[in-house]
């Protein structure tokens, strides 16, 4: 297999959006377990029900999507989406009308 250069168009970011019920003790447990398992798999919280993960390739992204699919609770809504690192770098964040420059560099160096 020829060497493929890793670049901002090949590196991906996986987004997981979810709205899980928390009315009963079991639902709260399931929702907490889902969030904990996302974090255990290297996801970072972007907002309360939005988690993101850096993936070094499309194949790596597909593997993490399958992991998330296996964790989805019986009840609630879960959505996954992906964008390239280049697209991710164009995200603009605002807090009180001020642009926030966030360092979204992955916290771990990934080897494959």
Backbone as CSV, one residue per row, in Angstrom:
resi,resn,N_x,N_y,N_z,CA_x,CA_y,CA_z,C_x,C_y,C_z
1,UNK,0.849,-1.182,0.000,0.000,0.000,0.000,0.892,1.242,0.000
2,UNK,0.695,2.134,-0.944,1.529,3.337,-0.982,1.269,4.236,0.227
3,UNK,2.286,4.979,0.589,2.184,5.906,1.721,1.185,7.011,1.398
4,UNK,0.248,7.245,2.303,-0.707,8.335,2.143,-0.367,9.433,3.122
5,UNK,-0.134,10.610,2.604,0.193,11.746,3.457,-1.042,12.169,4.240
6,UNK,-0.881,12.335,5.549,-1.979,12.798,6.382,-2.072,14.307,6.218
7,UNK,-3.257,14.781,5.884,-3.434,16.215,5.739,-4.809,16.623,6.258
8,UNK,-5.089,17.903,6.195,-6.321,18.457,6.769,-7.571,17.989,6.040
9,UNK,-7.413,17.377,4.882,-8.582,16.876,4.154,-8.817,15.397,4.412
10,UNK,-7.823,14.709,4.940,-7.962,13.279,5.252,-8.299,13.065,6.728
11,UNK,-7.755,13.898,7.600,-8.063,13.802,9.030,-9.515,14.220,9.227
12,UNK,-10.230,13.496,10.078,-11.664,13.737,10.261,-11.983,14.050,11.721
13,UNK,-13.117,14.683,11.921,-13.691,14.913,13.246,-15.067,14.283,13.254
14,UNK,-15.324,13.484,14.269,-16.619,12.820,14.428,-17.419,13.559,15.499
15,UNK,-18.622,13.950,15.152,-19.537,14.611,16.079,-20.623,13.624,16.487
16,UNK,-20.940,13.585,17.760,-22.067,12.799,18.267,-22.988,13.778,18.996
17,UNK,-24.212,13.897,18.487,-25.235,14.748,19.088,-26.274,13.828,19.703
18,UNK,-26.761,14.139,20.883,-27.768,13.247,21.459,-28.716,13.991,22.375
19,UNK,-29.896,13.422,22.465,-30.941,13.901,23.372,-31.517,12.647,24.015
20,UNK,-31.062,12.357,25.224,-31.469,11.132,25.902,-32.402,11.466,27.059
21,UNK,-33.428,10.654,27.253,-34.355,10.912,28.357,-33.682,10.679,29.704
22,UNK,-34.103,11.463,30.702,-33.535,11.331,32.051,-34.642,11.390,33.106
23,UNK,-35.814,10.873,32.774,-36.960,10.945,33.682,-36.910,9.903,34.790
24,UNK,-36.381,8.738,34.491,-36.325,7.670,35.487,-34.879,7.413,35.895
25,UNK,-34.703,6.677,36.972,-33.354,6.340,37.443,-32.600,5.551,36.373
26,UNK,-33.259,4.615,35.715,-32.630,3.820,34.656,-32.218,4.706,33.479
27,UNK,-33.067,5.648,33.078,-32.745,6.539,31.964,-31.547,7.425,32.317
28,UNK,-31.504,7.934,33.534,-30.364,8.747,33.971,-29.081,7.914,33.957
29,UNK,-29.184,6.681,34.423,-28.038,5.769,34.426,-27.563,5.503,33.000
30,UNK,-28.505,5.214,32.106,-28.155,4.933,30.709,-27.509,6.144,30.037
31,UNK,-28.045,7.340,30.304,-27.490,8.561,29.710,-26.079,8.819,30.242
32,UNK,-25.875,8.657,31.537,-24.551,8.860,32.134,-23.563,7.829,31.598
33,UNK,-24.011,6.605,31.466,-23.144,5.539,30.933,-22.724,5.865,29.497
34,UNK,-23.669,6.351,28.693,-23.383,6.708,27.304,-22.316,7.810,27.256
35,UNK,-22.494,8.874,28.032,-21.512,9.965,28.069,-20.150,9.471,28.559
36,UNK,-20.142,8.660,29.604,-18.875,8.132,30.138,-18.154,7.266,29.125
37,UNK,-18.905,6.442,28.399,-18.290,5.578,27.398,-17.740,6.394,26.224
38,UNK,-18.419,7.490,25.870,-17.883,8.363,24.823,-16.536,8.926,25.268
39,UNK,-16.474,9.415,26.499,-15.225,9.976,27.012,-14.132,8.917,27.093
40,UNK,-14.509,7.716,27.468,-13.546,6.616,27.547,-12.972,6.288,26.167
41,UNK,-13.771,6.519,25.116,-13.330,6.263,23.745,-12.625,7.480,23.133
42,UNK,-12.318,8.489,23.933,-11.540,9.615,23.444,-12.336,10.815,22.972
43,UNK,-13.645,10.815,23.184,-14.458,11.963,22.801,-14.301,13.065,23.839
44,UNK,-14.434,14.303,23.389,-14.411,15.460,24.267,-15.760,16.163,24.174
45,UNK,-16.231,16.687,25.308,-17.498,17.401,25.291,-17.293,18.771,24.650
46,UNK,-18.086,19.060,23.627,-18.075,20.370,23.001,-19.168,21.231,23.631
47,UNK,-20.333,20.636,23.814,-21.452,21.189,24.582,-22.052,19.998,25.313
48,UNK,-23.019,20.236,26.185,-23.504,19.162,27.038,-23.912,17.902,26.263
49,UNK,-24.619,18.021,25.188,-25.052,16.849,24.422,-24.394,16.779,23.054
50,UNK,-23.209,17.363,22.948,-22.432,17.319,21.705,-21.008,16.920,22.063
51,UNK,-20.578,15.793,21.555,-19.228,15.304,21.801,-18.497,15.185,20.471
52,UNK,-17.179,15.414,20.510,-16.376,15.359,19.294,-15.156,14.474,19.525
53,UNK,-14.690,13.898,18.408,-13.492,13.069,18.484,-12.669,13.247,17.225
54,UNK,-11.375,13.399,17.405,-10.415,13.490,16.310,-10.147,12.088,15.790
55,UNK,-10.182,11.919,14.481,-9.904,10.615,13.856,-8.864,10.824,12.764
56,UNK,-7.839,10.002,12.754,-6.724,10.196,11.831,-7.041,9.833,10.383
57,UNK,-8.148,9.119,10.160,-8.506,8.723,8.802,-9.989,8.361,8.752
58,UNK,-10.478,8.172,7.548,-11.876,7.757,7.374,-12.096,6.369,7.983
59,UNK,-11.128,5.501,7.847,-11.242,4.155,8.413,-11.325,4.214,9.942
60,UNK,-10.518,5.065,10.536,-10.540,5.250,11.983,-11.892,5.828,12.421
61,UNK,-12.415,6.773,11.649,-13.720,7.366,11.935,-14.809,6.292,11.887
62,UNK,-14.783,5.447,10.862,-15.779,4.377,10.742,-15.744,3.433,11.940
63,UNK,-14.538,3.128,12.428,-14.401,2.259,13.592,-15.061,2.899,14.824
64,UNK,-14.823,4.194,15.028,-15.410,4.876,16.193,-16.917,5.041,16.036
65,UNK,-17.402,5.188,14.816,-18.852,5.242,14.600,-19.490,3.912,15.016
66,UNK,-18.842,2.813,14.665,-19.366,1.497,15.054,-19.368,1.341,16.575
67,UNK,-18.320,1.854,17.238,-18.272,1.795,18.701,-19.434,2.571,19.310
68,UNK,-19.703,3.767,18.791,-20.816,4.573,19.305,-22.135,3.860,19.060
69,UNK,-22.319,3.291,17.879,-23.558,2.565,17.564,-23.819,1.461,18.576
70,UNK,-22.762,0.810,19.038,-22.911,-0.276,20.010,-23.302,0.241,21.396
71,UNK,-23.088,1.529,21.649,-23.355,2.115,22.968,-24.720,2.790,23.071
72,UNK,-25.397,2.978,21.951,-26.634,3.763,21.949,-27.670,3.128,22.871
73,UNK,-28.210,3.921,23.833,-29.234,3.397,24.745,-30.529,3.041,24.012
74,UNK,-31.376,2.298,24.689,-32.651,1.864,24.102,-33.562,3.035,23.770
75,UNK,-33.527,4.073,24.592,-34.398,5.233,24.412,-33.566,6.459,24.047
76,UNK,-34.166,7.386,23.310,-33.521,8.654,23.018,-33.065,8.771,21.582
77,UNK,-32.466,9.909,21.294,-32.046,10.274,19.946,-30.537,10.472,19.921
78,UNK,-29.870,9.832,18.966,-28.429,9.985,18.782,-28.178,10.212,17.300
79,UNK,-27.344,11.192,16.999,-27.013,11.532,15.613,-25.495,11.648,15.513
80,UNK,-24.916,11.150,14.430,-23.479,11.278,14.204,-23.236,11.972,12.870
81,UNK,-22.198,12.782,12.846,-21.812,13.474,11.623,-20.298,13.632,11.623
82,UNK,-19.717,13.796,10.453,-18.270,13.966,10.378,-17.924,15.100,9.424
83,UNK,-16.784,15.724,9.715,-16.245,16.766,8.841,-14.733,16.594,8.790
84,UNK,-14.120,17.188,7.765,-12.662,17.122,7.665,-12.030,18.083,8.664
85,UNK,-10.754,17.873,8.918,-10.018,18.761,9.812,-10.006,20.190,9.253
86,UNK,-9.930,20.316,7.940,-9.953,21.639,7.302,-11.280,22.331,7.586
87,UNK,-12.401,21.624,7.425,-13.706,22.206,7.722,-13.809,22.557,9.201
88,UNK,-13.297,21.683,10.050,-13.340,21.911,11.490,-12.594,23.189,11.869
89,UNK,-11.500,23.454,11.174,-10.705,24.645,11.487,-11.455,25.938,11.163
90,UNK,-12.514,25.852,10.372,-13.309,27.033,10.020,-14.430,27.329,11.011
91,UNK,-14.595,26.503,12.026,-15.646,26.746,13.025,-15.308,28.016,13.794
92,UNK,-16.315,28.864,13.970,-16.145,30.082,14.772,-17.002,29.961,16.016
93,UNK,-16.397,30.215,17.151,-17.072,30.127,18.439,-17.206,31.520,19.028
94,UNK,-18.371,31.781,19.621,-18.625,33.090,20.223,-19.118,32.917,21.646
95,UNK,-18.666,33.796,22.505,-19.147,33.862,23.879,-19.396,35.334,24.165
96,UNK,-20.648,35.683,24.440,-21.025,37.079,24.685,-20.557,37.993,23.554
97,UNK,-20.823,37.585,22.349,-20.502,38.342,21.128,-19.008,38.489,20.868
98,UNK,-18.183,37.791,21.597,-16.735,37.825,21.394,-16.287,36.499,20.779
99,UNK,-15.436,36.590,19.777,-14.895,35.376,19.170,-13.993,34.699,20.184
100,UNK,-14.190,33.401,20.347,-13.372,32.610,21.263,-12.457,31.745,20.409
101,UNK,-11.181,31.892,20.597,-10.209,31.076,19.885,-9.939,29.856,20.738
102,UNK,-10.473,28.716,20.331,-10.303,27.503,21.113,-9.254,26.612,20.477
103,UNK,-8.433,26.032,21.326,-7.452,25.066,20.867,-8.132,23.705,20.817
104,UNK,-8.391,23.214,19.635,-9.049,21.920,19.458,-8.043,20.834,19.089
105,UNK,-6.796,21.049,19.429,-5.791,20.041,19.165,-6.117,18.808,19.973
106,UNK,-6.102,17.642,19.361,-6.403,16.422,20.125,-5.500,16.295,21.333
107,UNK,-6.070,15.799,22.417,-5.315,15.690,23.662,-4.346,14.505,23.660
108,UNK,-4.534,13.582,22.766,-3.647,12.424,22.673,-3.050,12.352,21.285
109,UNK,-1.831,11.889,21.201,-1.248,11.619,19.909,-1.713,10.227,19.504
110,UNK,-2.261,10.119,18.299,-2.787,8.828,17.869,-1.811,8.179,16.902
111,UNK,-1.574,6.932,17.128,-0.749,6.137,16.238,-1.614,5.031,15.653
112,UNK,-1.319,4.687,14.446,-2.040,3.578,13.812,-1.124,2.783,12.942
